[in-house]
Amino acid sequence: AEDVVQEAFIRWMGTDRDQVREPEAFLRRTVTRLCLDQLKSARHQRETYIGPWLPEPVVAEEEPEDDVTLPLMLALERLSPLERAAFLLHDVFGLGFDEVAATIERDEAACRQLAARARTHVREARPRFKVEKQRGLELAEAFFKASRHGDMSTLRTLLSADVSVHADGGGKRPAFSKPVLGLESVFKLHEGLARHFAHHPSQLVRVGLINGLPGFITREADGELQTTALEIEDGRIAAIYIVRNPDKLKHLH
């Protein structure tokens, strides 16, 4: 994002401003097109990424005001670059479809379809029942204790029937090569992890909100940091998102 803003500024400085009737529209189109180029490049890189991909963890004290939680971020990532551009320009920034069409160089009908498809994905990703912050942090701490200390009976009560685990190691640290799905599979996974933690303890650094979800930061036995974010539905953990890729954790040190 910072690189895109910098490049847009350089282009603005090199433009004959007398020829620009609407600076805001010029800058918006410049930034959007640079973003589209960047997204297409990022999508190509993602195709060669080792294992599941998760966004960099952002740790905050307070809940985000705009509901931009990890599931929503992942939903946006699954959109095509043009779908994301049409959705953000129209639904978030309030531009008319004529301006969206001029910005992404597609006709208005196509832009309406792009935004509609994106809106459907985003609506599905929004939490149905928002968990109260303190309750979420309590569940995160309970999950840490149960999973690290091998308290399997407590762990089972915390997990939903269709719970899933997504771990991003980026090929830099050991992680599951694909998501682990379903209560029994996730439970067996943690039975094995409990034996590992018995000999290689995991140190809790702090509990907090990670990309808008309750979770925690740990320092693992190899000395590296790790984040775990929990998606909670109906009072139980529905998804576990683990970031182990050290490239995505440098800012947390």
N, C-alpha and C positions, 0 to 999 in steps of 0.2 A: 504493500500500500504506500509506504514512504517513497519507494523507488518510482512508483507511478506518479505521485504528486510532484516529485522532483523533475521528472521528465516533462510533465505537463507545464510546469513553470518555465522550464528551458524553452519549450516551444512557444509559450506565450511571450517571453522576452524577445524571441526572434521573429515575431509576427508584426506586420504593419498594423498597429492598433487603429489607424484611421480607416482601415478597410473592414473593421469588425463592428457591425451595427449593434449586436447584442453580446457583450463580453461573457455574460453568464452562460448563455447557450453555447457559445464557442468553447468555453472551458469545460462545460458538462460533456459536450460531444468528444472533446479531446481526451478527457479522463476516461470516459466510458469505452472508447475505442482502444485506448492503451490497456484498460482492464481486460477487455475481450481477448486481446493478444496474449496477455499474461495468463489468463485462465486456460486458453487453448494449450499453451506451453506447459502449464501445471498439470493439466489432464494427461498430457503425454508422459510426463514424469511419473504420474500416479500409476500408469499402466505397468511400469517396471519396478514399482515399490514392493518391498518384501513384506508380506503379511498384511493384516488390516491397517488402514490408514485412519488416524484420528487427528483433529486439529491440535495446535499447541495449547496446553492448559493455561488458562488465565485464572489466577486465584484472587478472590475479592472478599471483602468483609461483608458487604451488603448485597442483597438480591438485585439483579439487573431490573431496571424499570420497564424495559421493553420486551421481556420474556425471551431474550436471545440466549436460550439454553443450548446445551450440547446437542440434543436431538434435533433442534431447529437448525443449528449450524451444519449438522450432517445432512439434513434434508436439502439445504441450500447447496451443499457440495455435490449432491446427486443431480441437481439441475444442470442442464446444458448451459454453456456461457450465455447464449442468447436468451434462454428462459430466465436466467437470473437477472440479466440486464433489464429485460422488459418488466419483470416483477418489481425490482427495486425502483426503477424510474417512475413507473405508474403507481404502484400500490404504496410505496414508502415515500417517494418524493413528490407524488401528486401531479406528475406531468400528464398532459393529454396524449392520446395515442398518436396524434399527428407529430408531436415533438419526439415521442419515443421512436416512431418510424424513421424520422430524419436522423436521429442519433445513431441507431443501429443499422440503418440502411436496409430496412425491410418495409413492406407495405403495411398499412394499418391493420388489415384483416389478420395478417400473420402475427403481428405484435399482440393483438387481442388473444389469439390462440396460445401464444407463448406465455403470456401472463396468466391465462386461465389454468394452463397445465401446472405452472409453478405454484399458483395459489392453492390448488388441490393438494400438492405435496406438502406445502407449508402448513396447511390446516390440519392434515393428518399428524404432523409432527408436534403440534402444540399440546402441552399437557392437559389431560382431561380433568384431573383433580390436582390442583396445585398444593404441594405439601408445605405445611408451615415450617419456616426456616429452622426453628429450634428443634422441632420433631425430626426434621431431616438430619440435622447434625447429630442428634442422639442415635439415630439409626446408623449413621456412618461410624460412630464410635463403637457401637455394639457390633457392627459387622467386622471392624478391625480386630476387636478382642476375640470374637468367636473364630474368625478365620486364622488368626495368627496363633491362638492358643489351642486349636484343635477341639473347640467346643462344638461338636457337630450337631448335637440336638438343638442348641440355640440357633446355630446357623440355618438349619432347615426351616425354623419358624420365621426367619427373616426374608427368605427367598420366595418369589412368586412361582407359580407352576410353569410359566413360560420364560423364566429368567434366561438371560444371555450374557456371555462374557466376551468382550472385545479388547484385545491387547495389541498395542502398537510398539514393536521393538525396532522397526525399520531395518532389520538385518544387523543392527549394531549390538543388541542384547537379546538373549533368549526370550521368546514370546510365542504364543500359540499362532500357528500359521493361518488359521481361519477361526471365525467366531465359534464359541462353544454354546450350544443351544439346548434348552430344556432343563428342568429341575434335576433330574437324575444325573445327567451328564455333568452339570455344573457342580453337583454335590460330590460326585466321584473325583472330579478335578480338585476340589478343595480338600478332600481326604488325603490325596497325594501331596498337595501343597503343605498341609499341616505337618506331615512327616518331615518335609524339607525345612519348614520354619523351626521345628524342634531342634535342629542342628545348626541352622543358619538364621538366627533371629532377625526380625524386621523391626526397626525402630520408628515409632510414631513421631513425626516432626510437628505436625499440627493438623487439626480438623478445620475445615472451612468450605467455602463454596468454590467449586472448580467448574468454570464455564457455566455458571448458573445452577449447578447441581451440588447437593451435599456430597462431601467426600473428604479425602485426607491425603497428606503428603507423607511419604515414608522414606527412610534411608535404608536401603536393602543391604544384605550381607556383603555384596561386592563394593560397597561404599557409595554407590550411585543413588540418586533420588528417583522416586517413582510417584506418580499421582494416580489416585483411584477416585473416580466420580460415579455416583450412584443415581440411576433414574428410578424414582419411586412412584408406584401406582397402587392405590387402595391400601396404603400402609405397608407395602412389601417392596422389596428390591426387584425391579423388573429388568434392569440392565446394569452391567458393571463395565465401566470404560477405564482401561489401564494404559497409561502412557509410560513406556520404558525407554524409548528412543532418546539417548542423551542429547542429541541435537535439538530436541524440542523442550529440553528441561534446563538449558544453560541459564536462562533468565531467572530461574528460581533460586539459584545458589546465593 
